[in-house]
Amino acid sequence: MSLLDRIVINPEVVHGRPAVRGTRVRVADVLSLLAAGASEAEILENYPYLTADDIRACLEYAAA
């Protein structure tokens, strides 16, 4: 599975905005946390249902 397969766009989840598969966490939220200086470890601590690969998928999605 490609990292990008972890990102979904579903009109019934967070109004169709790109989100991490199986969650309601938007890609934009993860990117905002990183831009504000949060470390990967801090994000994973605050969102224990995310994985390091989910964070990398958000970054890859933003770069695409």
PDBQT receptor file of N, H, CA, C and O in Angstrom, charges set to zero:
ATOM      1  N   MET A   1       0.848  -1.186   0.000  1.00  0.00    +0.000 N 
ATOM      2  CA  MET A   1       0.000   0.000   0.000  1.00  0.00    +0.000 C 
ATOM      3  C   MET A   1       0.890   1.245   0.000  1.00  0.00    +0.000 C 
ATOM      4  O   MET A   1       1.830   1.359   0.788  1.00  0.00    +0.000 OA
ATOM      5  N   SER A   2       0.576   2.152  -0.884  1.00  0.00    +0.000 N 
ATOM      6  H   SER A   2      -0.187   2.059  -1.524  1.00  0.00    +0.000 HD
ATOM      7  CA  SER A   2       1.261   3.436  -0.949  1.00  0.00    +0.000 C 
ATOM      8  C   SER A   2       0.841   4.291   0.246  1.00  0.00    +0.000 C 
ATOM      9  O   SER A   2      -0.265   4.150   0.769  1.00  0.00    +0.000 OA
ATOM     10  N   LEU A   3       1.731   5.169   0.663  1.00  0.00    +0.000 N 
ATOM     11  H   LEU A   3       2.629   5.284   0.239  1.00  0.00    +0.000 HD
ATOM     12  CA  LEU A   3       1.360   6.074   1.754  1.00  0.00    +0.000 C 
ATOM     13  C   LEU A   3       0.127   6.896   1.388  1.00  0.00    +0.000 C 
ATOM     14  O   LEU A   3      -0.701   7.193   2.249  1.00  0.00    +0.000 OA
ATOM     15  N   LEU A   4       0.007   7.258   0.131  1.00  0.00    +0.000 N 
ATOM     16  H   LEU A   4       0.680   7.017  -0.568  1.00  0.00    +0.000 HD
ATOM     17  CA  LEU A   4      -1.145   8.069  -0.276  1.00  0.00    +0.000 C 
ATOM     18  C   LEU A   4      -2.460   7.322  -0.147  1.00  0.00    +0.000 C 
ATOM     19  O   LEU A   4      -3.520   7.946  -0.094  1.00  0.00    +0.000 OA
ATOM     20  N   ASP A   5      -2.413   5.994  -0.095  1.00  0.00    +0.000 N 
ATOM     21  H   ASP A   5      -1.552   5.487  -0.138  1.00  0.00    +0.000 HD
ATOM     22  CA  ASP A   5      -3.641   5.221   0.118  1.00  0.00    +0.000 C 
ATOM     23  C   ASP A   5      -4.215   5.451   1.512  1.00  0.00    +0.000 C 
ATOM     24  O   ASP A   5      -5.367   5.104   1.773  1.00  0.00    +0.000 OA
ATOM     25  N   ARG A   6      -3.426   6.028   2.401  1.00  0.00    +0.000 N 
ATOM     26  H   ARG A   6      -2.490   6.309   2.189  1.00  0.00    +0.000 HD
ATOM     27  CA  ARG A   6      -3.888   6.321   3.760  1.00  0.00    +0.000 C 
ATOM     28  C   ARG A   6      -4.749   7.580   3.811  1.00  0.00    +0.000 C 
ATOM     29  O   ARG A   6      -5.401   7.849   4.820  1.00  0.00    +0.000 OA
ATOM     30  N   ILE A   7      -4.752   8.346   2.728  1.00  0.00    +0.000 N 
ATOM     31  H   ILE A   7      -4.223   8.127   1.909  1.00  0.00    +0.000 HD
ATOM     32  CA  ILE A   7      -5.517   9.593   2.673  1.00  0.00    +0.000 C 
ATOM     33  C   ILE A   7      -6.775   9.356   1.839  1.00  0.00    +0.000 C 
ATOM     34  O   ILE A   7      -6.706   8.837   0.725  1.00  0.00    +0.000 OA
ATOM     35  N   VAL A   8      -7.915   9.741   2.390  1.00  0.00    +0.000 N 
ATOM     36  H   VAL A   8      -7.971  10.163   3.295  1.00  0.00    +0.000 HD
ATOM     37  CA  VAL A   8      -9.187   9.546   1.694  1.00  0.00    +0.000 C 
ATOM     38  C   VAL A   8      -9.943  10.865   1.594  1.00  0.00    +0.000 C 
ATOM     39  O   VAL A   8      -9.783  11.768   2.415  1.00  0.00    +0.000 OA
ATOM     40  N   ILE A   9     -10.765  10.940   0.568  1.00  0.00    +0.000 N 
ATOM     41  H   ILE A   9     -10.896  10.207  -0.099  1.00  0.00    +0.000 HD
ATOM     42  CA  ILE A   9     -11.686  12.066   0.408  1.00  0.00    +0.000 C 
ATOM     43  C   ILE A   9     -13.072  11.458   0.290  1.00  0.00    +0.000 C 
ATOM     44  O   ILE A   9     -13.406  10.812  -0.703  1.00  0.00    +0.000 OA
ATOM     45  N   ASN A  10     -13.867  11.679   1.324  1.00  0.00    +0.000 N 
ATOM     46  H   ASN A  10     -13.596  12.204   2.131  1.00  0.00    +0.000 HD
ATOM     47  CA  ASN A  10     -15.209  11.103   1.399  1.00  0.00    +0.000 C 
ATOM     48  C   ASN A  10     -16.162  12.224   1.803  1.00  0.00    +0.000 C 
ATOM     49  O   ASN A  10     -15.987  12.823   2.864  1.00  0.00    +0.000 OA
ATOM     50  N   PRO A  11     -17.163  12.516   0.984  1.00  0.00    +0.000 N 
ATOM     51  CA  PRO A  11     -18.085  13.601   1.297  1.00  0.00    +0.000 C 
ATOM     52  C   PRO A  11     -18.775  13.454   2.656  1.00  0.00    +0.000 C 
ATOM     53  O   PRO A  11     -19.247  14.442   3.219  1.00  0.00    +0.000 OA
ATOM     54  N   GLU A  12     -18.835  12.242   3.179  1.00  0.00    +0.000 N 
ATOM     55  H   GLU A  12     -18.451  11.440   2.722  1.00  0.00    +0.000 HD
ATOM     56  CA  GLU A  12     -19.509  12.008   4.457  1.00  0.00    +0.000 C 
ATOM     57  C   GLU A  12     -18.574  12.124   5.659  1.00  0.00    +0.000 C 
ATOM     58  O   GLU A  12     -19.010  12.008   6.804  1.00  0.00    +0.000 OA
ATOM     59  N   VAL A  13     -17.298  12.353   5.395  1.00  0.00    +0.000 N 
ATOM     60  H   VAL A  13     -16.944  12.448   4.464  1.00  0.00    +0.000 HD
ATOM     61  CA  VAL A  13     -16.314  12.481   6.481  1.00  0.00    +0.000 C 
ATOM     62  C   VAL A  13     -15.656  13.848   6.357  1.00  0.00    +0.000 C 
ATOM     63  O   VAL A  13     -15.111  14.182   5.306  1.00  0.00    +0.000 OA
ATOM     64  N   VAL A  14     -15.702  14.620   7.398  1.00  0.00    +0.000 N 
ATOM     65  H   VAL A  14     -16.145  14.349   8.252  1.00  0.00    +0.000 HD
ATOM     66  CA  VAL A  14     -15.162  15.989   7.469  1.00  0.00    +0.000 C 
ATOM     67  C   VAL A  14     -15.431  16.796   6.193  1.00  0.00    +0.000 C 
ATOM     68  O   VAL A  14     -14.547  17.465   5.656  1.00  0.00    +0.000 OA
ATOM     69  N   HIS A  15     -16.684  16.709   5.729  1.00  0.00    +0.000 N 
ATOM     70  H   HIS A  15     -17.401  16.166   6.165  1.00  0.00    +0.000 HD
ATOM     71  CA  HIS A  15     -17.169  17.517   4.602  1.00  0.00    +0.000 C 
ATOM     72  C   HIS A  15     -16.355  17.318   3.330  1.00  0.00    +0.000 C 
ATOM     73  O   HIS A  15     -16.215  18.245   2.532  1.00  0.00    +0.000 OA
ATOM     74  N   GLY A  16     -15.818  16.121   3.135  1.00  0.00    +0.000 N 
ATOM     75  H   GLY A  16     -15.932  15.368   3.783  1.00  0.00    +0.000 HD
ATOM     76  CA  GLY A  16     -15.101  15.818   1.908  1.00  0.00    +0.000 C 
ATOM     77  C   GLY A  16     -13.680  16.330   1.839  1.00  0.00    +0.000 C 
ATOM     78  O   GLY A  16     -13.046  16.282   0.785  1.00  0.00    +0.000 OA
ATOM     79  N   ARG A  17     -13.184  16.816   2.947  1.00  0.00    +0.000 N 
ATOM     80  H   ARG A  17     -13.699  16.855   3.803  1.00  0.00    +0.000 HD
ATOM     81  CA  ARG A  17     -11.796  17.278   2.959  1.00  0.00    +0.000 C 
ATOM     82  C   ARG A  17     -10.872  16.071   3.114  1.00  0.00    +0.000 C 
ATOM     83  O   ARG A  17     -11.269  15.074   3.716  1.00  0.00    +0.000 OA
ATOM     84  N   PRO A  18      -9.658  16.137   2.589  1.00  0.00    +0.000 N 
ATOM     85  CA  PRO A  18      -8.725  15.013   2.720  1.00  0.00    +0.000 C 
ATOM     86  C   PRO A  18      -8.464  14.694   4.190  1.00  0.00    +0.000 C 
ATOM     87  O   PRO A  18      -8.166  15.581   4.990  1.00  0.00    +0.000 OA
ATOM     88  N   ALA A  19      -8.580  13.413   4.529  1.00  0.00    +0.000 N 
ATOM     89  H   ALA A  19      -8.822  12.692   3.880  1.00  0.00    +0.000 HD
ATOM     90  CA  ALA A  19      -8.420  12.973   5.914  1.00  0.00    +0.000 C 
ATOM     91  C   ALA A  19      -7.663  11.650   5.949  1.00  0.00    +0.000 C 
ATOM     92  O   ALA A  19      -7.557  10.943   4.946  1.00  0.00    +0.000 OA
ATOM     93  N   VAL A  20      -7.143  11.339   7.124  1.00  0.00    +0.000 N 
ATOM     94  H   VAL A  20      -7.228  11.913   7.938  1.00  0.00    +0.000 HD
ATOM     95  CA  VAL A  20      -6.457  10.069   7.323  1.00  0.00    +0.000 C 
ATOM     96  C   VAL A  20      -7.513   8.969   7.374  1.00  0.00    +0.000 C 
ATOM     97  O   VAL A  20      -8.491   9.065   8.115  1.00  0.00    +0.000 OA
ATOM     98  N   ARG A  21      -7.300   7.922   6.573  1.00  0.00    +0.000 N 
ATOM     99  H   ARG A  21      -6.505   7.845   5.971  1.00  0.00    +0.000 HD
ATOM    100  CA  ARG A  21      -8.255   6.801   6.479  1.00  0.00    +0.000 C 
ATOM    101  C   ARG A  21      -8.605   6.271   7.871  1.00  0.00    +0.000 C 
ATOM    102  O   ARG A  21      -7.727   6.068   8.710  1.00  0.00    +0.000 OA
ATOM    103  N   GLY A  22      -9.894   6.053   8.100  1.00  0.00    +0.000 N 
ATOM    104  H   GLY A  22     -10.607   6.218   7.419  1.00  0.00    +0.000 HD
ATOM    105  CA  GLY A  22     -10.359   5.474   9.351  1.00  0.00    +0.000 C 
ATOM    106  C   GLY A  22     -10.443   6.446  10.511  1.00  0.00    +0.000 C 
ATOM    107  O   GLY A  22     -10.735   6.051  11.640  1.00  0.00    +0.000 OA
ATOM    108  N   THR A  23     -10.184   7.736  10.233  1.00  0.00    +0.000 N 
ATOM    109  H   THR A  23      -9.947   8.057   9.316  1.00  0.00    +0.000 HD
ATOM    110  CA  THR A  23     -10.262   8.756  11.281  1.00  0.00    +0.000 C 
ATOM    111  C   THR A  23     -11.028   9.956  10.735  1.00  0.00    +0.000 C 
ATOM    112  O   THR A  23     -11.440   9.975   9.575  1.00  0.00    +0.000 OA
ATOM    113  N   ARG A  24     -11.206  10.941  11.584  1.00  0.00    +0.000 N 
ATOM    114  H   ARG A  24     -10.872  10.925  12.526  1.00  0.00    +0.000 HD
ATOM    115  CA  ARG A  24     -11.775  12.210  11.161  1.00  0.00    +0.000 C 
ATOM    116  C   ARG A  24     -10.704  13.298  11.233  1.00  0.00    +0.000 C 
ATOM    117  O   ARG A  24     -11.022  14.485  11.314  1.00  0.00    +0.000 OA
ATOM    118  N   VAL A  25      -9.451  12.893  11.204  1.00  0.00    +0.000 N 
ATOM    119  H   VAL A  25      -9.193  11.929  11.138  1.00  0.00    +0.000 HD
ATOM    120  CA  VAL A  25      -8.333  13.838  11.269  1.00  0.00    +0.000 C 
ATOM    121  C   VAL A  25      -8.010  14.299   9.849  1.00  0.00    +0.000 C 
ATOM    122  O   VAL A  25      -7.648  13.502   8.983  1.00  0.00    +0.000 OA
ATOM    123  N   ARG A  26      -8.152  15.600   9.638  1.00  0.00    +0.000 N 
ATOM    124  H   ARG A  26      -8.447  16.247  10.342  1.00  0.00    +0.000 HD
ATOM    125  CA  ARG A  26      -7.889  16.158   8.313  1.00  0.00    +0.000 C 
ATOM    126  C   ARG A  26      -6.388  16.298   8.071  1.00  0.00    +0.000 C 
ATOM    127  O   ARG A  26      -5.615  16.545   8.996  1.00  0.00    +0.000 OA
ATOM    128  N   VAL A  27      -6.001  16.138   6.829  1.00  0.00    +0.000 N 
ATOM    129  H   VAL A  27      -6.629  15.938   6.078  1.00  0.00    +0.000 HD
ATOM    130  CA  VAL A  27      -4.608  16.351   6.439  1.00  0.00    +0.000 C 
ATOM    131  C   VAL A  27      -4.183  17.756   6.857  1.00  0.00    +0.000 C 
ATOM    132  O   VAL A  27      -3.080  17.944   7.370  1.00  0.00    +0.000 OA
ATOM    133  N   ALA A  28      -5.040  18.729   6.643  1.00  0.00    +0.000 N 
ATOM    134  H   ALA A  28      -5.936  18.577   6.226  1.00  0.00    +0.000 HD
ATOM    135  CA  ALA A  28      -4.727  20.119   6.987  1.00  0.00    +0.000 C 
ATOM    136  C   ALA A  28      -4.434  20.277   8.474  1.00  0.00    +0.000 C 
ATOM    137  O   ALA A  28      -3.587  21.086   8.855  1.00  0.00    +0.000 OA
ATOM    138  N   ASP A  29      -5.123  19.516   9.313  1.00  0.00    +0.000 N 
ATOM    139  H   ASP A  29      -5.811  18.860   9.004  1.00  0.00    +0.000 HD
ATOM    140  CA  ASP A  29      -4.877  19.606  10.754  1.00  0.00    +0.000 C 
ATOM    141  C   ASP A  29      -3.484  19.102  11.104  1.00  0.00    +0.000 C 
ATOM    142  O   ASP A  29      -2.776  19.717  11.902  1.00  0.00    +0.000 OA
ATOM    143  N   VAL A  30      -3.095  17.984  10.509  1.00  0.00    +0.000 N 
ATOM    144  H   VAL A  30      -3.670  17.484   9.861  1.00  0.00    +0.000 HD
ATOM    145  CA  VAL A  30      -1.755  17.434  10.765  1.00  0.00    +0.000 C 
ATOM    146  C   VAL A  30      -0.698  18.415  10.266  1.00  0.00    +0.000 C 
ATOM    147  O   VAL A  30       0.289  18.670  10.956  1.00  0.00    +0.000 OA
ATOM    148  N   LEU A  31      -0.899  18.961   9.080  1.00  0.00    +0.000 N 
ATOM    149  H   LEU A  31      -1.701  18.754   8.519  1.00  0.00    +0.000 HD
ATOM    150  CA  LEU A  31       0.064  19.914   8.531  1.00  0.00    +0.000 C 
ATOM    151  C   LEU A  31       0.151  21.172   9.387  1.00  0.00    +0.000 C 
ATOM    152  O   LEU A  31       1.239  21.717   9.574  1.00  0.00    +0.000 OA
ATOM    153  N   SER A  32      -0.966  21.633   9.903  1.00  0.00    +0.000 N 
ATOM    154  H   SER A  32      -1.849  21.190   9.751  1.00  0.00    +0.000 HD
ATOM    155  CA  SER A  32      -0.969  22.814  10.777  1.00  0.00    +0.000 C 
ATOM    156  C   SER A  32      -0.191  22.557  12.056  1.00  0.00    +0.000 C 
ATOM    157  O   SER A  32       0.556  23.417  12.522  1.00  0.00    +0.000 OA
ATOM    158  N   LEU A  33      -0.371  21.375  12.617  1.00  0.00    +0.000 N 
ATOM    159  H   LEU A  33      -0.979  20.677  12.238  1.00  0.00    +0.000 HD
ATOM    160  CA  LEU A  33       0.372  21.023  13.826  1.00  0.00    +0.000 C 
ATOM    161  C   LEU A  33       1.872  21.015  13.557  1.00  0.00    +0.000 C 
ATOM    162  O   LEU A  33       2.653  21.543  14.348  1.00  0.00    +0.000 OA
ATOM    163  N   LEU A  34       2.267  20.417  12.444  1.00  0.00    +0.000 N 
ATOM    164  H   LEU A  34       1.632  19.988  11.802  1.00  0.00    +0.000 HD
ATOM    165  CA  LEU A  34       3.689  20.381  12.091  1.00  0.00    +0.000 C 
ATOM    166  C   LEU A  34       4.226  21.789  11.847  1.00  0.00    +0.000 C 
ATOM    167  O   LEU A  34       5.328  22.117  12.287  1.00  0.00    +0.000 OA
ATOM    168  N   ALA A  35       3.455  22.621  11.151  1.00  0.00    +0.000 N 
ATOM    169  H   ALA A  35       2.559  22.355  10.794  1.00  0.00    +0.000 HD
ATOM    170  CA  ALA A  35       3.877  23.993  10.865  1.00  0.00    +0.000 C 
ATOM    171  C   ALA A  35       4.014  24.818  12.137  1.00  0.00    +0.000 C 
ATOM    172  O   ALA A  35       4.830  25.737  12.204  1.00  0.00    +0.000 OA
ATOM    173  N   ALA A  36       3.213  24.485  13.143  1.00  0.00    +0.000 N 
ATOM    174  H   ALA A  36       2.550  23.739  13.088  1.00  0.00    +0.000 HD
ATOM    175  CA  ALA A  36       3.268  25.200  14.420  1.00  0.00    +0.000 C 
ATOM    176  C   ALA A  36       4.412  24.710  15.303  1.00  0.00    +0.000 C 
ATOM    177  O   ALA A  36       4.634  25.236  16.393  1.00  0.00    +0.000 OA
ATOM    178  N   GLY A  37       5.137  23.696  14.821  1.00  0.00    +0.000 N 
ATOM    179  H   GLY A  37       4.957  23.269  13.934  1.00  0.00    +0.000 HD
ATOM    180  CA  GLY A  37       6.301  23.229  15.566  1.00  0.00    +0.000 C 
ATOM    181  C   GLY A  37       6.110  21.943  16.334  1.00  0.00    +0.000 C 
ATOM    182  O   GLY A  37       7.021  21.510  17.039  1.00  0.00    +0.000 OA
ATOM    183  N   ALA A  38       4.951  21.319  16.217  1.00  0.00    +0.000 N 
ATOM    184  H   ALA A  38       4.211  21.672  15.644  1.00  0.00    +0.000 HD
ATOM    185  CA  ALA A  38       4.726  20.052  16.919  1.00  0.00    +0.000 C 
ATOM    186  C   ALA A  38       5.605  18.974  16.294  1.00  0.00    +0.000 C 
ATOM    187  O   ALA A  38       5.751  18.903  15.074  1.00  0.00    +0.000 OA
ATOM    188  N   SER A  39       6.177  18.150  17.139  1.00  0.00    +0.000 N 
ATOM    189  H   SER A  39       6.058  18.208  18.130  1.00  0.00    +0.000 HD
ATOM    190  CA  SER A  39       6.987  17.043  16.643  1.00  0.00    +0.000 C 
ATOM    191  C   SER A  39       6.082  15.865  16.308  1.00  0.00    +0.000 C 
ATOM    192  O   SER A  39       4.922  15.817  16.717  1.00  0.00    +0.000 OA
ATOM    193  N   GLU A  40       6.631  14.923  15.562  1.00  0.00    +0.000 N 
ATOM    194  H   GLU A  40       7.573  14.962  15.230  1.00  0.00    +0.000 HD
ATOM    195  CA  GLU A  40       5.879  13.706  15.253  1.00  0.00    +0.000 C 
ATOM    196  C   GLU A  40       5.458  13.016  16.548  1.00  0.00    +0.000 C 
ATOM    197  O   GLU A  40       4.326  12.547  16.666  1.00  0.00    +0.000 OA
ATOM    198  N   ALA A  41       6.363  12.957  17.510  1.00  0.00    +0.000 N 
ATOM    199  H   ALA A  41       7.282  13.338  17.414  1.00  0.00    +0.000 HD
ATOM    200  CA  ALA A  41       6.064  12.302  18.789  1.00  0.00    +0.000 C 
ATOM    201  C   ALA A  41       4.916  12.999  19.511  1.00  0.00    +0.000 C 
ATOM    202  O   ALA A  41       4.057  12.336  20.094  1.00  0.00    +0.000 OA
ATOM    203  N   GLU A  42       4.894  14.326  19.477  1.00  0.00    +0.000 N 
ATOM    204  H   GLU A  42       5.591  14.864  19.004  1.00  0.00    +0.000 HD
ATOM    205  CA  GLU A  42       3.811  15.069  20.136  1.00  0.00    +0.000 C 
ATOM    206  C   GLU A  42       2.466  14.794  19.463  1.00  0.00    +0.000 C 
ATOM    207  O   GLU A  42       1.449  14.625  20.136  1.00  0.00    +0.000 OA
ATOM    208  N   ILE A  43       2.469  14.752  18.140  1.00  0.00    +0.000 N 
ATOM    209  H   ILE A  43       3.295  14.890  17.593  1.00  0.00    +0.000 HD
ATOM    210  CA  ILE A  43       1.226  14.477  17.423  1.00  0.00    +0.000 C 
ATOM    211  C   ILE A  43       0.732  13.081  17.763  1.00  0.00    +0.000 C 
ATOM    212  O   ILE A  43      -0.454  12.886  18.027  1.00  0.00    +0.000 OA
ATOM    213  N   LEU A  44       1.634  12.110  17.758  1.00  0.00    +0.000 N 
ATOM    214  H   LEU A  44       2.598  12.268  17.544  1.00  0.00    +0.000 HD
ATOM    215  CA  LEU A  44       1.241  10.732  18.062  1.00  0.00    +0.000 C 
ATOM    216  C   LEU A  44       0.758  10.585  19.501  1.00  0.00    +0.000 C 
ATOM    217  O   LEU A  44      -0.106   9.756  19.788  1.00  0.00    +0.000 OA
ATOM    218  N   GLU A  45       1.309  11.380  20.395  1.00  0.00    +0.000 N 
ATOM    219  H   GLU A  45       2.011  12.053  20.162  1.00  0.00    +0.000 HD
ATOM    220  CA  GLU A  45       0.865  11.339  21.793  1.00  0.00    +0.000 C 
ATOM    221  C   GLU A  45      -0.553  11.898  21.925  1.00  0.00    +0.000 C 
ATOM    222  O   GLU A  45      -1.370  11.371  22.680  1.00  0.00    +0.000 OA
ATOM    223  N   ASN A  46      -0.833  12.968  21.185  1.00  0.00    +0.000 N 
ATOM    224  H   ASN A  46      -0.169  13.396  20.571  1.00  0.00    +0.000 HD
ATOM    225  CA  ASN A  46      -2.149  13.609  21.261  1.00  0.00    +0.000 C 
ATOM    226  C   ASN A  46      -3.209  12.918  20.409  1.00  0.00    +0.000 C 
ATOM    227  O   ASN A  46      -4.406  13.064  20.656  1.00  0.00    +0.000 OA
ATOM    228  N   TYR A  47      -2.765  12.171  19.414  1.00  0.00    +0.000 N 
ATOM    229  H   TYR A  47      -1.792  12.053  19.214  1.00  0.00    +0.000 HD
ATOM    230  CA  TYR A  47      -3.669  11.441  18.519  1.00  0.00    +0.000 C 
ATOM    231  C   TYR A  47      -3.189   9.994  18.442  1.00  0.00    +0.000 C 
ATOM    232  O   TYR A  47      -2.628   9.585  17.425  1.00  0.00    +0.000 OA
ATOM    233  N   PRO A  48      -3.402   9.220  19.496  1.00  0.00    +0.000 N 
ATOM    234  CA  PRO A  48      -2.826   7.864  19.566  1.00  0.00    +0.000 C 
ATOM    235  C   PRO A  48      -3.329   6.910  18.489  1.00  0.00    +0.000 C 
ATOM    236  O   PRO A  48      -2.728   5.857  18.276  1.00  0.00    +0.000 OA
ATOM    237  N   TYR A  49      -4.407   7.253  17.814  1.00  0.00    +0.000 N 
ATOM    238  H   TYR A  49      -4.895   8.109  17.987  1.00  0.00    +0.000 HD
ATOM    239  CA  TYR A  49      -4.932   6.404  16.745  1.00  0.00    +0.000 C 
ATOM    240  C   TYR A  49      -4.225   6.676  15.417  1.00  0.00    +0.000 C 
ATOM    241  O   TYR A  49      -4.469   5.967  14.441  1.00  0.00    +0.000 OA
ATOM    242  N   LEU A  50      -3.350   7.689  15.359  1.00  0.00    +0.000 N 
ATOM    243  H   LEU A  50      -3.151   8.265  16.152  1.00  0.00    +0.000 HD
ATOM    244  CA  LEU A  50      -2.534   7.928  14.174  1.00  0.00    +0.000 C 
ATOM    245  C   LEU A  50      -1.225   7.162  14.294  1.00  0.00    +0.000 C 
ATOM    246  O   LEU A  50      -0.807   6.787  15.390  1.00  0.00    +0.000 OA
ATOM    247  N   THR A  51      -0.591   6.938  13.160  1.00  0.00    +0.000 N 
ATOM    248  H   THR A  51      -0.931   7.242  12.270  1.00  0.00    +0.000 HD
ATOM    249  CA  THR A  51       0.724   6.298  13.133  1.00  0.00    +0.000 C 
ATOM    250  C   THR A  51       1.714   7.249  12.465  1.00  0.00    +0.000 C 
ATOM    251  O   THR A  51       1.328   8.242  11.847  1.00  0.00    +0.000 OA
ATOM    252  N   ALA A  52       2.981   6.927  12.602  1.00  0.00    +0.000 N 
ATOM    253  H   ALA A  52       3.294   6.121  13.104  1.00  0.00    +0.000 HD
ATOM    254  CA  ALA A  52       4.011   7.726  11.945  1.00  0.00    +0.000 C 
ATOM    255  C   ALA A  52       3.796   7.720  10.432  1.00  0.00    +0.000 C 
ATOM    256  O   ALA A  52       4.018   8.735   9.772  1.00  0.00    +0.000 OA
ATOM    257  N   ASP A  53       3.368   6.593   9.884  1.00  0.00    +0.000 N 
ATOM    258  H   ASP A  53       3.187   5.768  10.420  1.00  0.00    +0.000 HD
ATOM    259  CA  ASP A  53       3.084   6.531   8.448  1.00  0.00    +0.000 C 
ATOM    260  C   ASP A  53       1.918   7.433   8.062  1.00  0.00    +0.000 C 
ATOM    261  O   ASP A  53       1.900   7.969   6.954  1.00  0.00    +0.000 OA
ATOM    262  N   ASP A  54       0.954   7.610   8.944  1.00  0.00    +0.000 N 
ATOM    263  H   ASP A  54       0.968   7.175   9.844  1.00  0.00    +0.000 HD
ATOM    264  CA  ASP A  54      -0.156   8.533   8.665  1.00  0.00    +0.000 C 
ATOM    265  C   ASP A  54       0.373   9.963   8.523  1.00  0.00    +0.000 C 
ATOM    266  O   ASP A  54      -0.049  10.703   7.634  1.00  0.00    +0.000 OA
ATOM    267  N   ILE A  55       1.288  10.339   9.395  1.00  0.00    +0.000 N 
ATOM    268  H   ILE A  55       1.631   9.738  10.117  1.00  0.00    +0.000 HD
ATOM    269  CA  ILE A  55       1.873  11.685   9.328  1.00  0.00    +0.000 C 
ATOM    270  C   ILE A  55       2.669  11.839   8.040  1.00  0.00    +0.000 C 
ATOM    271  O   ILE A  55       2.566  12.862   7.363  1.00  0.00    +0.000 OA
ATOM    272  N   ARG A  56       3.456  10.835   7.700  1.00  0.00    +0.000 N 
ATOM    273  H   ARG A  56       3.541  10.004   8.250  1.00  0.00    +0.000 HD
ATOM    274  CA  ARG A  56       4.220  10.871   6.450  1.00  0.00    +0.000 C 
ATOM    275  C   ARG A  56       3.281  10.939   5.240  1.00  0.00    +0.000 C 
ATOM    276  O   ARG A  56       3.582  11.612   4.254  1.00  0.00    +0.000 OA
ATOM    277  N   ALA A  57       2.154  10.247   5.320  1.00  0.00    +0.000 N 
ATOM    278  H   ALA A  57       1.910   9.700   6.121  1.00  0.00    +0.000 HD
ATOM    279  CA  ALA A  57       1.178  10.287   4.229  1.00  0.00    +0.000 C 
ATOM    280  C   ALA A  57       0.625  11.700   4.048  1.00  0.00    +0.000 C 
ATOM    281  O   ALA A  57       0.425  12.150   2.920  1.00  0.00    +0.000 OA
ATOM    282  N   CYS A  58       0.381  12.386   5.139  1.00  0.00    +0.000 N 
ATOM    283  H   CYS A  58       0.543  12.020   6.056  1.00  0.00    +0.000 HD
ATOM    284  CA  CYS A  58      -0.109  13.768   5.059  1.00  0.00    +0.000 C 
ATOM    285  C   CYS A  58       0.922  14.660   4.369  1.00  0.00    +0.000 C 
ATOM    286  O   CYS A  58       0.574  15.493   3.533  1.00  0.00    +0.000 OA
ATOM    287  N   LEU A  59       2.179  14.477   4.725  1.00  0.00    +0.000 N 
ATOM    288  H   LEU A  59       2.461  13.800   5.405  1.00  0.00    +0.000 HD
ATOM    289  CA  LEU A  59       3.239  15.262   4.094  1.00  0.00    +0.000 C 
ATOM    290  C   LEU A  59       3.361  14.931   2.611  1.00  0.00    +0.000 C 
ATOM    291  O   LEU A  59       3.529  15.825   1.782  1.00  0.00    +0.000 OA
ATOM    292  N   GLU A  60       3.278  13.658   2.284  1.00  0.00    +0.000 N 
ATOM    293  H   GLU A  60       3.141  12.932   2.958  1.00  0.00    +0.000 HD
ATOM    294  CA  GLU A  60       3.363  13.244   0.882  1.00  0.00    +0.000 C 
ATOM    295  C   GLU A  60       2.172  13.790   0.091  1.00  0.00    +0.000 C 
ATOM    296  O   GLU A  60       2.328  14.223  -1.050  1.00  0.00    +0.000 OA
ATOM    297  N   TYR A  61       0.994  13.768   0.693  1.00  0.00    +0.000 N 
ATOM    298  H   TYR A  61       0.867  13.416   1.620  1.00  0.00    +0.000 HD
ATOM    299  CA  TYR A  61      -0.199  14.300   0.035  1.00  0.00    +0.000 C 
ATOM    300  C   TYR A  61      -0.013  15.793  -0.260  1.00  0.00    +0.000 C 
ATOM    301  O   TYR A  61      -0.342  16.266  -1.348  1.00  0.00    +0.000 OA
ATOM    302  N   ALA A  62       0.513  16.516   0.710  1.00  0.00    +0.000 N 
ATOM    303  H   ALA A  62       0.781  16.132   1.594  1.00  0.00    +0.000 HD
ATOM    304  CA  ALA A  62       0.713  17.954   0.539  1.00  0.00    +0.000 C 
ATOM    305  C   ALA A  62       1.739  18.250  -0.550  1.00  0.00    +0.000 C 
ATOM    306  O   ALA A  62       1.642  19.264  -1.241  1.00  0.00    +0.000 OA
ATOM    307  N   ALA A  63       2.710  17.373  -0.701  1.00  0.00    +0.000 N 
ATOM    308  H   ALA A  63       2.788  16.549  -0.140  1.00  0.00    +0.000 HD
ATOM    309  CA  ALA A  63       3.762  17.583  -1.691  1.00  0.00    +0.000 C 
ATOM    310  C   ALA A  63       3.332  17.184  -3.102  1.00  0.00    +0.000 C 
ATOM    311  O   ALA A  63       3.972  17.563  -4.083  1.00  0.00    +0.000 OA
ATOM    312  N   ALA A  64       2.254  16.424  -3.194  1.00  0.00    +0.000 N 
ATOM    313  H   ALA A  64       1.735  16.117  -2.396  1.00  0.00    +0.000 HD
ATOM    314  CA  ALA A  64       1.822  15.914  -4.515  1.00  0.00    +0.000 C 
ATOM    315  C   ALA A  64       1.141  16.987  -5.337  1.00  0.00    +0.000 C 
ATOM    316  O   ALA A  64       0.721  16.728  -6.465  1.00  0.00    +0.000 OA
TER     317      ALA A  64
